[in-house]
C-alpha cells in the first residue's frame, strides 16, 4: 500500500490519488524517485528536490520513517509525496517498485539510486546472508531499476539518473572487500552508461561521497574507526553537491576537496601502498 499527498490510502482496488494529481499537474511538475530515502543522504537529497518544487516518490524499508519524512518534505515545497515501503535487498522488489509506479500513473523524471549498505570485518567471518543482500541491493537492484526507468526516459528523450557510489569505488577495501567492490561496479557502470547515452537527452550522474555522518557506519559496525571518527563529512553538504551536479549533467561528483585530492593521490600511488593505507583506515587487524 502507498499513501498520497493527502494521506488517502492507495491500493490496487481504489482510485489512485497519485495518478489523478500527476495528470492534473503535468507538465508543470517533475517527479524524483529516491531509494533509501528514510534518512541520511537519501533524505537530504529529497530535501533538495522538495525545495525546488519537485514531486517525490520515496522508498525504503520503514513505512513510519518514510511517512514522517513525507510530511516534512511537503512543508519544504514538494507538491506531492508518494511512499512505497519495500526492501530492495529482496529479489523481485525492484520490478515491483517499477510496476507500482506505472500502475499509479507516476512518471519518474529523476531516478536516484541511493539505497545501499556495507559490512566491516575479516571477510571469512562475515555473515553470508548479509553479503548476499549487499550484492542484491548495491548492484542488482540498482542495475534493474536503472534499466526499467531508463526506457521511458529515453522514449521522452529526457531524464536524469543519479547512482550513489562512494570514494570507495576508486580503490580496493580490505575489511570491507565486498562493499568497495560493489561501489567500483556502480562507478564503472555509471561512466559507461553516461557515454552510451550521450546525446539521448538522458544523463547519468555518479555521486561518490567519502565517509559521511549517517547510519551507515553503525550498520557496518565501524563507527569507532579512524575513518568515521575523524574524516566523516556532512550528509546535507554531500546531497547538495550531488543534486547540483545532477542538474548540470555532471558525470562524476566527488564532494569535498580532501576527497578529490585523496582520489588523485590514489591514482599515482603504488597499489600495495593503497591497500595497506585503506586497511589501516578501516581499523586494526582482527585475525
N, C-alpha and C positions, 0 to 999 in steps of 0.2 A: 504494500500500500504506500502511496505517496501523498503528500499534502501540498496544496497550492498556496498561493499568496494570501488567501483569505481564510485559511485554515480548514476549508471544506475537504473532507476525505475524498480521495480519488481511487476507484477500484476499476476492475475490468468491466463491471456491470453498470457503473454510474457515469454520467456525462463528465467529461474531463474539463475541469475548470481551467487547467493549464492550456489546453488546446484552444478554448474559446478566447482566452486572454491573448494568447500568442497571435491568433489570427487577426484579432482586433488591432493589435499594436504594430503588426508588420506594415511597412518595412522599417519603422522608426527604431525599434528596439532590437539590439543584438544580444545573443544569449551565450553565456560561457558555462561549460560543464567542467567541474573541478572534482577530481578524485582525491580521497584523503583529506576532505575539507572539514573534518571535525576539530582541527587545531593546527598549530604550527604554521609552516609555510603555506599550506593549502588554504587555511582560513585567512591568513594575511593577504594572499593573492585574491581571495574572494572579496575582501575589503576594497582592494584596488579597483576591481571591476564594478563593485557597487557604487563607489564614489563617482565613477564616470557614467552612472545611469544604466548599466547593463543588467539584464535579467540573468538569473543564476540557476543552475542545476547543481545540487550538492550531493555527493555520495561518500559514504564511509560506513563503518560497521555500527556506530552508535546513533540510533534514531534520536535519542534525547539530546545529544550534543548538537546534532545537525539542526534540529528544530529550534534549539536555543540560539544557535548561530544565525539561523534564518531571520529571526526577529531583529537581531542587531543589524544585519545586512539591509533589511528593508528600511530601517531608520537611517542608514547611511546613504540611501538613494536607489537601491535596487528596486525596480518596479514590480518584480515578480521573483520569488524564490521557490523552487520545487525541490523536494527532498526525496532521495531514493536510498534508503538504508540497505546496504548489502555488503558482502565480504568478497572483494575481488581476488582474494587469495584462494578462493574455491573455484575449480574449473567450471565453466559454463556461466559464471556470473557476469563476465564482460559482455557476452552476447545478450544476456537478459537485460542488462542496462540499456543497450542499444535498442532492443525490442520495446522496452518500456517507454523510452523517449519517442520512438516512432509512433507507438500507439497513442501517446499523449499529444502528438502533433507538435513536438518541440524540435525546432530547428537549432542545431548547435553550430554557432559561428566560431567559437573559440573552444578548443579542447585542451584541457590542462591535465596531463597525466602526472599527478603528484604523488599518488599513493605508493608507499614502499616502506621497507624496514630492513634493519641489519641485525646481525648477531655477532658476538665477540667471544673469542676463546680459541683454545687449541683445537684445530679442526676435527681430529678423530673423536673428540669428546662432545662435540656439539650435537644437539637434537636433530635427528634425521628428518623428522616431520617439519620442524621449523625451517630447515634449509630448503626442503621441497616447496613449502609455501612461499618462501622468499623468491625462489625462481619463478613460481607461478605469478606472483604479484609484480615483482620488479621487472620481469621480462615478458612472460606470456600474456598477461592481461594488458600490459601497456601496448604490446605489439598488436593484439587483437582489436583493442579499442581504436588504435590509430587506423588500422585497415578499415574498420567498419564506418567510422565517422569521416574518413578521408573521401570515400566515394561520393557522398552527396556534396561535399565541399568542392570537389573537382567538377561536378556537374554544374554547380553555380558559379564556378571559376572565382571562388572567394572563400577564404577561411584562414585561420591561424591555429597551429598546434604547438603547444609547449610540452616538452618532455623534461621532467626534473631528474637530472643525474646528480653529479657531485664532483668535487675536485678529486675524489677517489677514482674517478674514471681514467685519470692520467697516469696511474702507476699501480703496481701490484700491492696488495694489502695483507701482509702477514697478520694472523689472528683475526682477520675479517676477510678471508680469502674469497668466499662466495659473494659477499656483498660488493667488494671492489670490482669483481669480475662482472657482476650484473650492471654496474654503473658504466663500465667500459663498453658493454654492449649498447646501452642506451645512447651514449655519446656517438659511437660509430654508426649506429642505426640512424640517428637523427641527422648526422652530417651527410650520410649517403642519400637519405630521402630529400634533404634540402636541395642537393644538387639535381636529383632526378626531377624535382617539382619546379625547378627554376622556370619562370615564365608562365606557370599554370594559374597564378592567382592565389595559390595556397602556400603559406610559408611555414617552415619548421624552425622552432627555437629550442635550443637545449640549454637549460639553466643548470649551472654547475656550482652550487654553493660549497663553501668549506664547512667545517664544523659549525653548527648553528644551535642556538639555545631553544630546543624544542623537547618533546617527549622521546625523541629518537634515542638519545644517549641512555636514558633509563631502560628503555625496552631492550637495547643492545647490551645492557649491563656494563657500561663503560663511562658512567657519569663521573667516576673518580680518576679517569685517565688524564694525562697531561694535556692531551688534545682538547678535551671538553672543559677542563678546569681553567685553562689559560688562553686558548685560542678560539673559543666559540664566539660566533658573531650573532647579530640581532636578526630575528626572523622577519620583522617588518621591513628592514632595510633590504634583505635578500629578496623578498617578494616584490618590493618596489622596483628594484633593479631588473628583475626578471620581467615584470609587467611592461616596463618602458622598452626593454629590449624586444619583447614580443611584438609590441605595437609598431616598432620601427622595422620589423622583419629581420632582426639580427639573428644569425645562426647560432652562435655560442655566446653565452653570457656568464662571466665569472665575476661575481660581486666581490669587491674589496681589493685594494691594491696589494695587500700582503698575499692574498690567494693567487693573484695574477703573477706576482713575482715568483712565488713558490713553484708554480707550474712551469714558468720559463726556466727556472734553475733545474727542475727535474729533467728537462729535455737535453740539457748539456752535461748532466752528471752521470757517472758510471752506474749501470743498473744495479750492481752489487751494493753500492752505497745507498742507493734509493731504497732497496729492500730493507736494509739494516736500519735506516732512519725511520721508515714508516713503522717497522716493528717496535722500535723504541717509543715512538709517539703513542702507539696503541696501548702500551702498558708493559709491565715486566713479564719475563718469560714464565710460563705456567706449566712447564713439563721438564 
